[in-house]
Amino acid sequence: MTSMTILTERDLRKIVNLDGETVDCVEDAFRALATKAVSMPPILRLDVPEHRGEVDVKTAYVPDLDGFAIKISPGFFDNPRIGLPSTNGMMVLLSSRTGLVQALLLDNGYLTDLRTAAAGAVAARHLSRENSTVAAIFGAGMQAKLQLEALKLVRPISQARIWARDHAKAKAAAAELSSMLAMDVRAFANPQAAVSGADIIVTTTPAKEPIILSEWLEPGQHLTAMGSDAEHKNEIDPAAIRRADLYVADVLKQTRRLGELHHGIKAGAVGADAEFPELGQIIAGRANGRTGLGEITIADLTGTGIQDTAIATLAFSRARAADVGINLEN
């Protein structure tokens, strides 16, 4: 007889939060990419253009983990107009030994939001200056808010700027974050002004054209681009890839295909076969990260299946320990 655990978003919110252990879990996943024989196929994506929709399917097997996750992640970016969230989804955790389903995680995108925010924190921990205090967040949605919360776990952030195309949303997000995080968060109408003087910049939008120009970047800044997870998405001026002292990919083969690097190659700013380090290699000490306070660093994070396997495994472990969820016997 076998059993499967069903975990709802409500269950998962009780046992998994954006905290240091979640950040470490995602960091370990990146390290595994550089040090273990991870099996991670390319992202499968289905586009639904007439509704500004896309569905990504990600997975990865990591040696030594008891399970592996398969995640289905829809993003329908017109949904807020009809009062629905733009992202949702679910994960299935299967046994690495038998292939049987261990858990069905009906998270509505909650775990994806957490692991994406945690990835931003990991990039900042290894690439930004340790004394970074000012953050500029581009976007005013859930991920924008979580990115700021995640940054505060790894850097002494005391001031933040929020920029979004809809300035009213930026103001609302700034007010919410000021109250929630008890810090100075302000909405900026001018994107260049938001970048100026910031230590860490994070972009979290579905933009199709650059919202940050190369000439805006200043010595010592770190930029993490989160939004370019499809070929048509582009948040960063391609010239910035060439200008940066250090460009880092989550998975180089993937960012060449659909990240900011993809647009840098397409624009001729960098060569198609140019070599760059991956974040996991820097974490594992197999490549150099920031080597000077004046360097401009860019992290191109397109999202990886190993992050989903890592957080799904963490959630299932915590669910067992807390006896949370519905167990079905087959």
C-alpha positions in Angstrom: 0.0 0.0 0.0 1.3 3.5 -0.9 0.3 6.9 0.4 0.2 10.4 -1.1 0.0 13.7 0.9 -2.1 16.6 -0.4 -0.9 20.0 0.7 -3.0 23.1 0.1 -1.7 26.6 -0.1 -3.1 27.2 3.4 -1.1 24.2 4.7 2.1 25.3 3.0 1.8 28.8 4.3 1.8 27.3 7.9 5.1 25.5 7.4 7.2 27.3 4.8 8.0 31.0 4.9 10.6 33.3 3.4 13.3 32.8 6.0 17.0 32.0 6.3 16.4 28.2 6.0 14.5 28.8 2.7 17.3 30.9 1.3 19.9 28.3 2.4 17.7 25.6 0.7 17.8 27.4 -2.6 21.5 28.2 -2.2 22.2 24.5 -1.7 20.3 23.8 -5.0 22.5 26.2 -6.9 25.6 24.6 -5.4 24.3 21.2 -6.4 24.1 22.4 -10.0 27.9 22.9 -9.9 28.9 19.9 -7.9 26.5 17.0 -8.5 25.3 15.1 -11.5 21.9 16.9 -11.6 19.5 16.0 -14.4 17.5 19.1 -15.4 15.8 19.2 -18.8 15.1 22.4 -20.6 11.9 24.3 -19.6 8.8 23.3 -21.4 6.7 26.4 -22.2 3.2 26.8 -23.7 2.2 30.3 -24.8 -1.4 31.5 -24.8 -0.8 34.9 -26.5 -4.4 36.1 -26.9 -4.7 36.2 -23.1 -1.1 37.2 -22.3 -0.6 33.7 -20.9 2.2 31.3 -20.6 2.6 28.0 -18.8 6.1 26.7 -17.8 6.9 23.2 -16.7 10.1 22.7 -14.8 11.7 19.7 -13.1 15.1 18.4 -11.9 16.5 15.3 -10.3 19.3 15.8 -7.7 21.3 12.8 -6.5 21.0 12.1 -2.8 17.5 13.7 -2.6 14.6 11.3 -1.9 12.3 13.0 -4.3 12.1 15.2 -7.4 9.4 17.8 -8.3 7.6 18.5 -11.5 6.1 22.0 -11.4 3.3 23.5 -13.6 3.4 27.3 -13.4 0.9 29.4 -15.4 1.3 33.1 -15.7 -1.6 35.0 -17.2 -0.7 38.7 -16.9 -4.1 40.2 -17.7 -5.6 38.4 -14.7 -5.3 41.4 -12.3 -7.8 43.3 -14.5 -10.5 40.8 -13.6 -9.5 40.5 -9.9 -7.3 37.3 -10.2 -3.6 36.8 -9.5 -1.3 36.7 -12.5 0.5 33.6 -11.4 -0.6 30.2 -9.8 0.3 26.6 -10.2 1.1 23.4 -8.5 3.9 20.9 -7.9 4.0 17.1 -7.8 6.7 15.5 -5.7 7.7 12.0 -6.8 10.0 9.4 -5.2 13.4 9.3 -6.7 13.5 5.6 -5.9 10.2 4.4 -7.2 8.7 7.2 -9.2 5.5 7.1 -7.1 3.8 10.3 -6.2 4.7 11.3 -2.7 2.9 14.6 -2.5 0.6 17.0 -4.4 1.4 20.6 -3.5 -1.5 22.8 -4.5 0.4 26.0 -3.7 -1.1 28.3 -6.3 2.4 29.6 -7.1 3.2 30.3 -3.4 6.3 28.0 -3.4 7.5 29.4 -6.7 7.2 32.9 -5.3 9.3 31.9 -2.2 12.0 30.1 -4.1 12.3 33.0 -6.7 12.6 35.5 -3.9 15.2 33.3 -2.1 17.2 33.0 -5.4 17.4 36.8 -5.5 18.7 36.8 -1.9 21.3 34.2 -2.8 22.5 36.3 -5.8 22.7 39.4 -3.6 24.6 37.5 -0.9 27.3 36.4 -3.3 27.5 39.3 -5.7 26.5 42.6 -4.0 28.6 44.6 -1.6 28.3 43.4 2.0 27.4 46.9 3.2 24.6 47.4 0.7 21.8 49.5 2.3 19.8 50.9 -0.6 17.6 48.7 -2.8 15.7 49.7 -6.0 12.9 47.3 -6.9 11.4 47.4 -10.4 7.8 46.1 -10.3 5.0 46.4 -7.7 3.6 42.9 -7.7 4.0 40.1 -5.2 7.5 39.2 -6.4 8.7 42.8 -6.1 7.6 42.8 -2.5 9.1 39.4 -1.7 12.4 40.4 -3.3 12.8 43.3 -0.9 11.9 41.1 2.1 14.4 38.5 0.9 17.2 41.1 0.5 16.8 42.1 4.1 17.7 38.6 5.1 21.1 38.9 3.6 22.0 42.6 3.5 21.5 45.5 5.9 18.9 47.2 3.6 17.5 50.3 5.3 16.0 52.2 2.4 14.2 51.1 -0.8 12.8 52.6 -3.9 9.9 51.1 -5.9 9.3 51.8 -9.6 6.5 50.5 -11.7 4.9 51.6 -15.0 1.7 52.2 -12.9 2.9 54.8 -10.4 -0.2 54.4 -8.3 0.7 50.7 -7.8 4.2 51.7 -6.9 2.9 54.1 -4.3 0.6 51.4 -2.8 3.4 48.8 -2.7 5.8 51.3 -1.1 3.2 52.2 1.6 2.5 48.5 2.3 6.2 47.6 2.5 7.0 50.6 4.7 4.5 49.4 7.2 5.3 45.7 6.9 9.1 46.0 7.1 9.2 49.1 9.3 11.6 50.9 6.9 11.8 53.8 4.5 10.3 52.6 1.2 9.3 55.2 -1.4 7.8 55.1 -4.9 9.8 56.7 -7.7 8.2 58.0 -10.9 11.5 58.2 -12.7 13.3 54.9 -13.3 16.8 56.4 -13.7 16.3 58.3 -10.4 15.4 55.0 -8.8 18.6 53.4 -10.0 20.9 56.3 -9.1 22.7 55.7 -5.8 21.1 52.3 -5.2 23.4 49.5 -4.1 21.2 46.6 -5.3 18.7 46.7 -8.2 16.1 44.0 -8.8 13.8 43.8 -11.8 10.7 41.7 -11.4 8.5 42.6 -14.5 7.2 40.9 -17.6 8.7 43.7 -19.7 9.3 43.1 -23.4 11.7 46.1 -23.9 14.4 47.3 -21.5 13.4 49.3 -18.5 16.9 49.8 -17.3 19.5 51.4 -19.6 23.2 50.5 -19.5 24.4 54.1 -18.9 22.3 54.3 -15.7 24.4 51.7 -13.9 27.0 53.0 -11.5 30.3 51.5 -10.2 29.7 49.1 -7.3 26.1 48.4 -8.1 24.6 44.9 -8.3 21.6 44.1 -10.5 19.5 41.0 -10.4 17.2 40.5 -13.4 14.3 38.1 -12.5 11.7 38.7 -15.2 13.3 37.5 -18.4 12.2 33.8 -18.3 11.0 33.7 -21.9 12.5 34.6 -25.2 10.3 37.7 -25.7 10.9 39.2 -22.3 13.7 41.8 -21.8 14.2 44.1 -18.8 17.9 45.1 -19.2 19.6 47.0 -22.0 21.7 44.5 -23.9 24.7 46.8 -23.7 24.7 46.4 -19.9 25.8 42.8 -20.3 28.9 44.0 -22.1 29.5 46.9 -19.7 29.2 44.8 -16.5 32.4 43.7 -14.9 30.8 40.4 -14.0 27.8 38.8 -15.6 26.5 35.6 -13.8 23.8 33.2 -15.1 21.7 30.8 -13.1 22.2 28.3 -16.0 24.3 29.6 -18.9 22.7 27.3 -21.5 19.3 28.6 -20.4 20.2 32.3 -20.3 21.7 32.1 -23.8 18.3 30.9 -24.9 15.8 33.0 -23.0 17.4 35.3 -20.4 18.9 38.8 -20.6 22.0 37.2 -22.2 19.8 36.0 -25.0 19.0 39.6 -25.9 22.7 40.6 -25.4 23.7 38.0 -28.0 20.8 38.9 -30.3 21.9 42.6 -30.2 25.5 41.7 -30.9 26.6 43.1 -27.5 28.3 39.7 -26.6 29.3 36.7 -28.6 27.0 33.6 -28.8 29.7 31.4 -27.4 31.0 33.8 -24.7 31.7 32.0 -21.5 30.3 33.3 -18.2 30.2 31.9 -14.7 27.1 30.4 -13.2 25.8 31.3 -9.7 26.3 27.7 -8.4 30.0 27.8 -9.5 30.5 30.9 -7.5 28.7 29.5 -4.4 30.8 26.3 -4.7 34.1 28.3 -5.0 34.7 27.1 -8.5 34.5 30.6 -10.1 35.1 34.1 -8.9 32.3 36.4 -7.8 32.7 40.1 -7.0 36.4 40.9 -6.6 36.2 44.7 -6.1 33.9 47.2 -4.5 33.6 49.3 -7.7 32.6 46.4 -10.0 29.1 46.4 -11.7 27.7 42.9 -11.3 24.6 41.4 -13.0 22.8 38.2 -12.1 20.5 36.8 -14.8 18.0 34.5 -13.1 15.6 32.7 -15.4 14.3 30.1 -12.9 15.4 26.5 -12.7 13.7 23.2 -11.9 16.2 22.4 -9.3 14.9 25.3 -7.2 11.4 23.7 -7.4 12.7 20.3 -6.4 14.6 21.9 -3.5 11.6 23.8 -2.0 9.1 21.0 -2.6 11.4 18.7 -0.7 11.7 21.2 2.1 7.9 21.6 2.2 7.3 17.9 2.3 9.8 17.3 5.0 8.2 20.0 7.2 4.7 18.7 6.5 5.7 15.3 7.7 7.3 16.8 10.9 4.2 18.9 11.6 1.7 16.3 10.5 0.1 18.7 8.1 -1.9 17.8 5.0 -4.3 15.1 3.9 -2.9 11.6 3.5 -4.5 9.4 0.9 -3.9 5.6 0.9 -3.8 3.7 -2.4 
